[in-house]
Amino acid sequence: MVLISSIVNGIAIILAGLLGCLLKKGLPERISKGVMQGMALCVLAIGVKGFFDGENMLISILSIAIGGALGHLLDLDRHLNRFGAFMQRKLTKGESGSTFGEGFVTATLLVCVGAMAITGSLDSGIRGDHTTIFAKSLIDFVSCLVMASTLGAGVAFAGVACFLYQGAIALGGSAIASFLTDAMIGEMTCVGSILIVAIALNMLGLTKIKVVNFIPACFLPLIFCLLM
């Protein structure tokens, strides 16, 4: 079932949001920080593992270089943040001091915007491999649990957005699966995994890479594989 991984991920986020509301005073900072660092290491391991699916390093380099240039030219990161701020203003309109909108927008950006959401959903749709999204579901569960303890029930509603977003990508991947070669899939996974490593480095506070600006790179291997 193509959508099974998206369903699991959505449910994990909803449960985390609801359980997190029970921790009204929030978790001690040292605990939440330690947990998030542990999740970052898991993300790093996933990225390193997927990197070796690629066979032509030249394709990865060209994809990251050209895709990154395109993303920075379009300034995707800034536009996404502006959209998030817009949604937050709309959701919190007339709710003085409410964190519902902030929780929803922050959690939605966390679980939807990233290479794991895209590459994992493509894996589900194209190869029927749900491993990445299942791993992401566990990471999202822990992350959203910590977040909901501070920002409240809005975090849980991000599960619906996550399901719709990843489900659409998975269905799209399933539709084009017959046109993709093993080389294309491997190179896309490799490039996506490089971005996953970048996410982990950001989570650890070692870098401030605007990973969203590199999202176009995930799709360029399709073109380069045809040319090469």
C-alpha positions in Angstrom: 0.0 0.0 0.0 1.6 3.2 -1.2 0.1 5.5 1.5 0.8 3.2 4.5 4.0 5.1 5.5 2.3 8.5 5.2 -0.6 7.2 7.4 1.8 5.9 10.0 3.8 9.2 10.0 0.6 11.2 10.4 -0.7 9.1 13.3 2.7 9.3 15.1 2.6 13.1 15.0 -1.0 13.3 16.2 -0.3 10.9 19.1 2.9 12.9 20.0 1.0 16.1 19.9 -1.8 14.8 22.2 0.7 13.1 24.6 2.8 16.2 24.7 -0.1 18.3 25.9 -0.1 16.2 29.1 3.4 17.5 29.8 2.1 21.1 30.3 5.1 22.5 32.0 7.4 21.1 29.4 10.4 18.9 29.7 13.6 20.0 31.5 15.9 21.7 28.9 18.7 19.3 29.5 16.5 16.3 28.8 14.8 17.8 25.7 18.2 18.9 24.4 19.7 15.5 24.9 16.8 13.8 23.2 17.0 16.1 20.2 20.7 15.5 19.9 20.1 11.8 19.9 17.5 12.2 17.1 20.1 14.2 15.1 22.5 11.4 15.3 19.9 9.0 14.0 19.2 11.3 11.1 22.9 11.5 10.4 23.1 7.7 10.3 20.2 7.5 7.8 21.8 10.1 5.6 25.2 8.4 5.5 23.5 5.0 4.8 21.5 6.3 1.8 24.5 8.2 0.3 26.0 4.9 -0.9 23.0 4.2 -3.1 24.5 6.4 -5.8 27.1 5.1 -8.3 28.1 8.3 -10.1 29.5 11.0 -7.8 29.6 13.4 -10.7 25.8 13.4 -10.9 25.5 14.1 -7.2 28.0 17.0 -7.4 26.3 18.6 -10.4 22.9 18.1 -8.8 23.9 19.7 -5.5 25.7 22.6 -7.3 23.1 23.4 -9.8 20.1 22.6 -7.6 21.6 24.7 -4.8 22.2 27.6 -7.1 18.7 27.4 -8.4 17.2 27.2 -4.9 19.2 30.1 -3.6 18.4 32.2 -6.7 14.7 31.5 -6.0 15.3 32.0 -2.3 13.0 29.1 -1.4 13.9 29.2 2.2 12.9 32.8 2.6 9.6 32.2 0.8 8.8 29.2 2.9 9.5 31.1 6.1 7.3 34.0 5.0 4.5 31.5 4.2 4.9 30.0 7.7 4.8 33.4 9.3 1.6 34.2 7.3 -0.1 31.0 8.4 0.9 31.7 12.0 -0.7 35.2 11.9 -3.9 33.8 10.3 -4.2 31.0 12.8 -3.5 33.1 15.9 -5.7 36.0 14.8 -7.7 37.2 17.7 -6.1 34.7 20.1 -3.9 36.8 22.3 -1.2 34.7 23.9 -2.3 31.5 22.0 0.4 29.1 20.9 -1.9 26.9 18.9 -1.0 28.5 15.5 2.7 28.6 16.4 2.6 25.0 17.3 0.9 24.0 14.1 3.1 26.0 11.8 6.4 25.1 13.6 5.6 21.4 13.7 4.4 21.4 10.1 7.6 22.9 8.9 9.6 20.5 11.0 7.9 17.3 9.7 7.1 18.4 6.1 10.0 20.5 5.0 13.1 18.4 4.6 14.8 15.9 2.4 13.6 12.9 4.5 9.9 13.7 3.7 10.6 14.0 0.0 13.1 11.1 -0.6 11.3 8.9 1.9 7.9 9.4 0.2 9.5 8.8 -3.2 10.9 5.6 -1.9 7.5 4.6 -0.7 5.9 5.4 -4.0 8.6 4.2 -6.4 10.1 1.2 -4.7 7.6 0.3 -2.1 10.3 0.9 0.5 8.9 2.5 3.6 12.0 2.3 5.7 13.0 6.0 5.6 9.5 7.3 6.4 9.0 4.7 9.3 12.3 5.9 10.7 11.2 9.5 10.2 7.9 8.7 12.0 9.8 7.7 15.1 12.0 10.8 15.0 8.9 13.0 14.4 7.1 11.4 17.3 9.9 12.2 19.7 10.5 15.7 18.3 6.8 16.6 18.3 6.3 15.2 21.8 8.9 17.6 23.1 7.5 20.5 21.0 3.9 19.9 22.1 4.9 20.0 25.8 5.6 23.7 25.2 3.4 24.8 22.3 0.3 22.7 22.9 -2.3 21.0 20.8 -1.5 22.8 17.5 1.4 20.4 17.0 -1.0 17.4 16.7 -2.7 19.0 13.6 0.6 18.9 11.8 0.0 15.2 11.4 -2.8 15.9 9.0 -0.6 18.2 6.9 2.2 15.7 6.9 -0.1 12.9 5.7 -1.5 15.0 2.8 2.0 16.3 1.8 3.8 13.0 1.9 0.9 11.1 0.5 0.8 13.3 -2.5 4.5 12.8 -3.2 4.2 9.0 -2.7 1.3 8.8 -5.2 3.2 11.0 -7.6 6.2 8.7 -7.3 4.0 5.6 -7.8 2.6 7.2 -11.0 6.1 7.7 -12.6 7.8 4.6 -11.2 7.5 2.7 -14.5 9.5 5.4 -16.2 12.4 5.5 -13.8 15.6 3.4 -14.0 17.5 1.9 -11.1 20.3 4.4 -11.7 17.9 7.3 -11.5 16.4 6.1 -8.2 19.9 5.4 -6.8 21.2 8.9 -7.7 18.1 10.6 -6.4 18.5 8.7 -3.1 22.1 9.7 -2.9 21.4 13.4 -3.4 18.5 13.3 -0.9 20.8 11.6 1.6 23.3 14.4 1.3 20.6 16.8 2.3 19.6 14.5 5.2 23.1 14.8 6.5 22.8 18.6 6.3 19.6 18.4 8.3 21.4 16.4 11.0 24.3 18.9 11.1 21.8 21.7 11.6 20.0 19.8 14.4 23.3 19.4 16.2 23.9 23.2 15.9 27.1 22.7 13.9 25.9 24.5 10.8 23.1 26.7 9.6 22.6 25.3 6.1 19.4 26.5 4.3 18.5 22.9 3.3 15.2 24.0 1.7 17.2 25.9 -1.0 18.8 22.6 -2.1 15.5 20.7 -2.6 15.6 21.2 -6.4 18.8 19.1 -6.4 16.8 16.0 -5.5 15.1 15.9 -8.9 18.1 16.9 -11.2 19.5 13.3 -11.3 16.5 12.4 -13.5 17.9 14.8 -16.1 21.6 13.9 -15.7 21.0 10.2 -15.9 19.2 10.7 -19.2 22.1 12.8 -20.5 24.8 10.5 -19.3 
